[in-house]
Amino acid sequence: MKFDKILDNNTLWAIRKDDADDNVLQQIFQQWSDPEWLVNFFMENMSDLESYFMITDINQAIYDTIEDSERIQCLILDISPNADLDKIFRPLNNSRTSEMLLGMEKARIKERQNHASWLRLYAIKLEPGCYIITGGAIKLTRTMQERQHTLHELNVMESVRNFLINEGAIDADGLVDYLAELE
């Protein structure tokens, strides 16, 4: 498993699958801005879009996705000294009330007109303000377990979390040390 540094201050990383040209963050933003990919996705998941979000116009869903993708990209890649990733990411499990070692987290747009945002970025929290992006999805159902593409993202998060624990990379310094050993 490879890790790409996204921000120079070691607060944001993204996994890169061994055979991939781009890391998962780049892949996600490419998908979410690709109208052809979005048409196929929403055609395959139209029943979820209609039942959970009450949206029947695929063009509107595509427009909303591209708009939200641009917004979340600006939030995530904000490199100002005052940027605080902890304001963007929240525990994956809404009922989790305490911190946990390498917690699984999600990020989404909170203020959106007409309907909630269905875009999710998934990450492992190394320590306050420091995250590894493991993937992302368009989540059109109440739980991740209801659809294969979101269940896959859940499994990837678990896999990355287990990998980090096994390698002893349980905080930002541990990840940096792990990566230095590989060089």
C-alpha positions as CSV (number, residue, x, y, z in Angstrom):
1,M,0.0,0.0,0.0
2,K,1.3,3.4,-0.9
3,F,0.5,6.8,0.7
4,D,0.7,10.1,-1.2
5,K,1.2,13.3,0.7
6,I,-1.5,15.8,-0.3
7,L,-0.6,18.7,1.9
8,D,3.0,19.6,2.6
9,N,2.3,20.0,6.3
10,N,1.7,16.2,6.7
11,T,-1.9,16.7,7.7
12,L,-3.5,15.1,4.6
13,W,-2.6,11.9,2.8
14,A,-4.3,9.6,0.3
15,I,-3.8,6.0,-0.4
16,R,-2.6,4.9,-3.9
17,K,-3.4,1.4,-4.9
18,D,-0.2,-0.4,-6.1
19,D,-1.2,-0.5,-9.8
20,A,-2.8,3.0,-10.0
21,D,-1.5,6.1,-11.7
22,D,-3.4,8.4,-9.4
23,N,-4.2,8.3,-5.7
24,V,-7.8,7.7,-4.5
25,L,-8.4,11.4,-3.9
26,Q,-7.5,12.3,-7.5
27,Q,-9.6,9.4,-8.8
28,I,-12.7,10.4,-6.8
29,F,-12.6,14.0,-7.9
30,Q,-12.1,12.9,-11.5
31,Q,-15.2,10.6,-11.3
32,W,-17.3,13.2,-9.6
33,S,-16.6,15.8,-12.3
34,D,-17.1,13.3,-15.3
35,P,-20.6,13.7,-16.7
36,E,-20.4,10.4,-18.5
37,W,-19.4,8.5,-15.4
38,L,-22.1,10.3,-13.4
39,V,-24.8,9.5,-16.0
40,N,-24.0,5.8,-15.7
41,F,-23.8,5.9,-11.9
42,F,-27.2,7.6,-11.6
43,M,-28.9,5.4,-14.2
44,E,-27.7,2.3,-12.2
45,N,-28.8,3.9,-8.9
46,M,-32.0,5.7,-10.0
47,S,-34.3,3.9,-7.5
48,D,-32.1,5.1,-4.6
49,L,-31.9,8.6,-5.9
50,E,-35.7,8.7,-6.2
51,S,-36.6,7.0,-3.0
52,Y,-34.1,8.6,-0.6
53,F,-33.6,12.0,-2.2
54,M,-36.9,12.3,-4.2
55,I,-34.9,13.4,-7.3
56,T,-36.0,12.1,-10.7
57,D,-33.9,14.4,-13.0
58,I,-30.5,12.9,-13.7
59,N,-29.3,16.1,-15.1
60,Q,-30.0,17.9,-11.8
61,A,-28.2,15.1,-9.9
62,I,-25.2,15.5,-12.1
63,Y,-25.2,19.2,-11.7
64,D,-25.5,18.9,-7.9
65,T,-22.7,16.3,-7.8
66,I,-20.2,18.4,-9.8
67,E,-21.1,21.5,-7.7
68,D,-20.6,19.7,-4.4
69,S,-17.4,18.0,-5.7
70,E,-15.9,21.4,-6.4
71,R,-17.0,22.7,-2.9
72,I,-15.6,19.7,-1.0
73,Q,-12.4,19.8,-3.1
74,C,-11.9,23.4,-2.0
75,L,-12.6,22.6,1.6
76,I,-10.2,19.6,1.7
77,L,-7.4,21.2,-0.2
78,D,-7.5,24.5,1.7
79,I,-3.9,25.0,2.6
80,S,-4.2,28.2,4.6
81,P,-2.6,28.2,8.0
82,N,-6.0,28.4,9.6
83,A,-7.4,25.3,7.8
84,D,-8.8,22.7,10.2
85,L,-9.6,19.3,8.8
86,D,-11.2,18.4,12.1
87,K,-14.1,20.8,11.2
88,I,-14.6,18.8,7.9
89,F,-14.3,15.2,9.1
90,R,-16.7,13.5,11.5
91,P,-16.8,10.0,12.9
92,L,-18.1,7.5,10.4
93,N,-20.5,6.1,13.0
94,N,-22.8,8.9,14.0
95,S,-23.2,7.4,17.5
96,R,-19.5,7.3,18.3
97,T,-18.9,9.7,21.1
98,S,-15.2,9.3,21.9
99,E,-11.9,9.2,20.0
100,M,-10.5,5.8,19.0
101,L,-7.2,4.7,17.7
102,L,-7.1,5.3,13.9
103,G,-10.8,6.3,13.8
104,M,-12.8,5.9,10.6
105,E,-14.1,9.3,9.5
106,K,-16.2,10.9,6.8
107,A,-16.4,14.3,5.2
108,R,-19.3,15.8,3.4
109,I,-20.8,19.2,2.5
110,K,-23.1,20.3,5.3
111,E,-24.9,23.4,3.9
112,R,-26.7,22.5,0.7
113,Q,-29.9,23.8,-0.7
114,N,-32.8,21.5,-1.7
115,H,-31.3,18.2,-0.4
116,A,-28.4,16.9,1.7
117,S,-25.2,16.2,-0.2
118,W,-24.6,12.6,-1.1
119,L,-20.9,12.9,-1.6
120,R,-18.6,11.3,1.0
121,L,-14.9,11.2,1.5
122,Y,-13.7,8.5,3.8
123,A,-10.6,8.7,5.8
124,I,-8.6,7.3,8.7
125,K,-7.8,9.8,11.5
126,L,-4.2,9.5,12.5
127,E,-4.4,12.2,15.1
128,P,-6.3,15.5,15.5
129,G,-6.0,17.4,12.2
130,C,-4.3,14.6,10.3
131,Y,-6.1,12.2,8.0
132,I,-5.5,9.6,5.3
133,I,-8.1,9.6,2.6
134,T,-9.1,6.0,1.8
135,G,-11.8,6.6,-0.8
136,G,-15.1,8.2,-1.5
137,A,-18.6,7.5,-2.7
138,I,-21.9,8.8,-3.8
139,K,-24.0,7.6,-0.9
140,L,-27.7,7.4,-1.8
141,T,-28.9,5.1,1.0
142,R,-29.1,5.4,4.8
143,T,-26.3,3.0,5.6
144,M,-23.1,2.0,3.7
145,Q,-24.0,-1.7,4.0
146,E,-27.0,-1.3,1.7
147,R,-25.0,-1.0,-1.5
148,Q,-22.0,-2.7,-2.9
149,H,-20.0,0.4,-3.8
150,T,-20.3,1.9,-0.3
151,L,-19.7,-1.4,1.4
152,H,-16.5,-1.6,-0.7
153,E,-15.4,1.8,0.8
154,L,-16.1,0.5,4.3
155,N,-14.0,-2.6,3.6
156,V,-11.1,-0.4,2.2
157,M,-11.2,1.7,5.4
158,E,-11.0,-1.4,7.6
159,S,-8.1,-2.7,5.4
160,V,-6.1,0.5,5.6
161,R,-6.8,0.8,9.4
162,N,-5.5,-2.8,9.9
163,F,-2.5,-2.2,7.7
164,L,-1.5,0.9,9.7
165,I,-1.9,-0.9,13.0
166,N,0.2,-3.9,11.8
167,E,2.9,-1.5,10.6
168,G,2.9,0.5,13.8
169,A,1.9,3.7,12.0
170,I,-0.7,4.8,14.5
171,D,0.0,8.6,14.3
172,A,1.4,11.1,11.9
173,D,5.0,10.6,13.1
174,G,4.5,6.8,12.8
175,L,3.3,7.2,9.2
176,V,6.3,9.4,8.3
177,D,8.7,6.9,9.9
178,Y,7.1,4.0,8.1
179,L,7.4,5.8,4.8
180,A,11.0,6.8,5.5
181,E,11.9,3.1,6.1
182,L,10.6,2.3,2.6
183,E,13.0,4.7,0.9
